[in-house]
Amino acid sequence: MDRSTALESGLTIGDFLVPVSIGERIGIRLYHLSLVVAGALLIYLGALVSIPVPGSPVPVTGQTFGVLAAGTALGFRRGLAAPLLYLVVGVIGIPTFAEHRAGLAVLGSLEGGHLVLGPTGGYLVGFAFAAALVGRLAELGWDRHLGRSIVSMIVASAAIYVIALPWLATSADYTSAEAFEKGLL
């Protein structure tokens, strides 16, 4: 594996996490899969840090850190795959989400023929977009300069809230101001 031209080839820090000798022995598919699983595990570890906020259905968690770190380290494709894997594992019933929750109902459910969104589902969906965005920016070299790295993290965080806050407002019947207060502040 050629790791000498990181800026030109779109390599990210994740490409340097697995030693070359191991990466060559395990094959490229297993190499990428192991990095995606590691990224999903990082997001899960962030979910273990969960602080309930009185009056809000949304806890403060370490998941956003895990999503942004995984996306930056893994790049666009693997960065997108890590939160999607995390989401699939949680939806199938393994309690990986914050507050040890799991299942499709976290995203939404059907009640009386109507879709009822889960209040935190928008954050989970937003994680995939944010990781892909920050991953692409990392591939373009934004992670190699402090200022651009900070901007990429802010932009990716905003991507989460662009999805999560309207989702929260709809699911909890909040006004936009209430969703902003209870879901962001």
C-alpha positions as CSV (number, residue, x, y, z in Angstrom):
1,M,0.0,0.0,0.0
2,D,1.4,3.3,-1.0
3,R,1.1,5.8,1.9
4,S,3.6,8.4,0.7
5,T,1.3,10.9,-1.0
6,A,-1.5,11.4,1.5
7,L,-2.6,14.8,0.2
8,E,-2.8,13.8,-3.5
9,S,-4.5,10.4,-2.9
10,G,-7.1,11.3,-0.3
11,L,-5.6,9.2,2.4
12,T,-6.7,9.9,6.0
13,I,-5.3,9.1,9.4
14,G,-7.2,5.8,9.4
15,D,-5.0,4.6,6.6
16,F,-2.1,4.8,9.0
17,L,-3.8,3.0,12.0
18,V,-3.2,-0.5,10.6
19,P,0.5,-1.3,10.2
20,V,1.4,-2.0,6.5
21,S,2.6,-5.5,7.3
22,I,-0.8,-6.4,8.8
23,G,-2.8,-4.6,6.1
24,E,-1.0,-6.5,3.4
25,R,-1.6,-9.9,5.1
26,I,-5.3,-9.5,5.8
27,G,-6.4,-8.3,2.4
28,I,-7.9,-5.0,1.4
29,R,-11.6,-5.9,2.2
30,L,-10.9,-7.0,5.7
31,Y,-8.6,-4.0,6.1
32,H,-11.4,-1.6,5.3
33,L,-14.0,-3.6,7.2
34,S,-11.8,-3.6,10.4
35,L,-11.5,0.2,10.2
36,V,-15.3,0.6,9.7
37,V,-16.0,-1.7,12.7
38,A,-13.5,0.3,14.7
39,G,-15.3,3.5,13.8
40,A,-18.7,2.1,14.7
41,L,-17.1,1.0,18.0
42,L,-15.9,4.5,18.7
43,I,-19.4,5.8,18.2
44,Y,-20.8,3.2,20.5
45,L,-18.2,4.1,23.2
46,G,-19.4,7.7,22.9
47,A,-22.9,6.5,23.5
48,L,-21.9,5.1,26.8
49,V,-21.2,8.7,27.9
50,S,-24.8,9.8,28.3
51,I,-26.0,12.6,30.6
52,P,-29.8,13.1,30.8
53,V,-31.0,16.7,30.4
54,P,-34.0,17.6,32.6
55,G,-37.0,18.6,30.4
56,S,-35.4,17.3,27.2
57,P,-35.8,13.9,25.5
58,V,-32.2,14.3,24.2
59,P,-29.3,13.4,26.4
60,V,-25.8,14.9,26.1
61,T,-23.6,12.1,24.7
62,G,-20.2,11.5,23.4
63,Q,-21.5,10.1,20.2
64,T,-20.9,13.3,18.2
65,F,-17.3,13.2,19.1
66,G,-17.1,9.5,18.0
67,V,-18.9,10.3,14.7
68,L,-16.6,13.3,13.9
69,A,-13.5,11.4,14.9
70,A,-14.4,8.3,12.9
71,G,-15.4,10.4,9.8
72,T,-12.1,12.3,10.0
73,A,-10.0,9.3,10.5
74,L,-11.8,7.1,7.9
75,G,-12.6,9.4,5.1
76,F,-15.8,9.6,3.1
77,R,-16.8,6.0,2.3
78,R,-15.6,4.3,5.5
79,G,-16.7,7.3,7.5
80,L,-20.2,6.9,6.1
81,A,-20.1,3.2,6.6
82,A,-19.2,3.4,10.3
83,P,-22.3,5.3,11.5
84,L,-24.5,3.2,9.2
85,L,-23.1,0.0,10.7
86,Y,-23.7,1.5,14.2
87,L,-27.3,2.4,13.2
88,V,-28.0,-1.1,11.7
89,V,-26.6,-2.8,14.8
90,G,-28.8,-0.6,17.1
91,V,-31.9,-1.0,14.9
92,I,-31.7,-4.8,14.9
93,G,-32.0,-4.8,18.7
94,I,-28.5,-4.6,20.2
95,P,-28.6,-1.8,22.7
96,T,-25.9,0.4,21.3
97,F,-27.7,3.8,21.3
98,A,-27.4,6.3,24.2
99,E,-29.1,5.2,27.4
100,H,-28.8,1.6,26.3
101,R,-31.7,1.8,23.9
102,A,-32.1,-0.2,20.7
103,G,-34.7,-1.0,18.0
104,L,-36.4,0.6,15.1
105,A,-38.7,2.6,17.5
106,V,-35.7,4.8,18.3
107,L,-36.0,6.2,14.8
108,G,-39.8,5.9,14.5
109,S,-42.8,3.6,14.6
110,L,-46.2,3.3,13.1
111,E,-49.1,4.0,15.4
112,G,-52.7,4.0,14.1
113,G,-51.4,4.2,10.5
114,H,-49.3,7.2,11.2
115,L,-45.5,7.5,11.4
116,V,-44.4,8.6,14.8
117,L,-40.8,9.7,14.9
118,G,-38.5,9.0,17.8
119,P,-37.1,12.2,19.3
120,T,-33.5,11.2,19.0
121,G,-33.7,9.5,15.6
122,G,-32.8,12.6,13.7
123,Y,-29.4,12.7,15.5
124,L,-28.7,9.1,14.5
125,V,-29.6,9.7,10.9
126,G,-27.6,13.0,10.9
127,F,-24.5,11.1,12.2
128,A,-24.1,9.4,8.8
129,F,-24.3,12.7,6.9
130,A,-21.9,14.4,9.3
131,A,-19.3,11.5,9.2
132,A,-19.4,11.5,5.4
133,L,-19.0,15.2,5.2
134,V,-16.1,15.5,7.6
135,G,-14.6,12.4,6.0
136,R,-14.6,14.0,2.6
137,L,-13.1,17.2,3.9
138,A,-10.4,15.1,5.6
139,E,-9.6,13.4,2.2
140,L,-9.3,16.9,0.8
141,G,-6.7,17.7,3.4
142,W,-8.7,19.8,5.8
143,D,-7.6,17.6,8.7
144,R,-4.0,18.7,8.2
145,H,-4.5,22.3,9.3
146,L,-6.0,23.3,12.7
147,G,-8.2,26.1,11.4
148,R,-9.7,24.1,8.6
149,S,-10.1,21.1,10.8
150,I,-12.1,23.2,13.3
151,V,-14.2,24.5,10.5
152,S,-14.9,21.0,9.2
153,M,-16.0,19.8,12.6
154,I,-18.3,22.8,13.0
155,V,-19.8,22.3,9.5
156,A,-20.3,18.5,10.2
157,S,-21.9,19.2,13.6
158,A,-24.3,21.7,11.9
159,A,-25.2,18.9,9.4
160,I,-26.3,16.8,12.3
161,Y,-28.5,19.5,13.7
162,V,-30.0,20.4,10.3
163,I,-31.6,16.9,10.4
164,A,-32.0,16.4,14.1
165,L,-33.8,19.6,15.2
166,P,-36.7,19.5,12.7
167,W,-37.0,15.7,13.4
168,L,-37.1,16.5,17.2
169,A,-39.7,19.3,16.6
170,T,-41.9,17.0,14.6
171,S,-41.6,14.0,17.0
172,A,-42.1,16.0,20.3
173,D,-44.5,18.5,18.8
174,Y,-42.1,21.4,19.7
175,T,-41.9,24.8,18.0
176,S,-38.6,25.5,16.2
177,A,-37.5,27.6,19.2
178,E,-38.3,24.8,21.7
179,A,-36.5,22.2,19.5
180,F,-33.4,24.5,19.3
181,E,-33.5,25.0,23.1
182,K,-34.1,21.4,24.1
183,G,-32.1,19.7,21.2
184,L,-29.1,22.0,20.8
185,L,-28.6,24.3,23.7
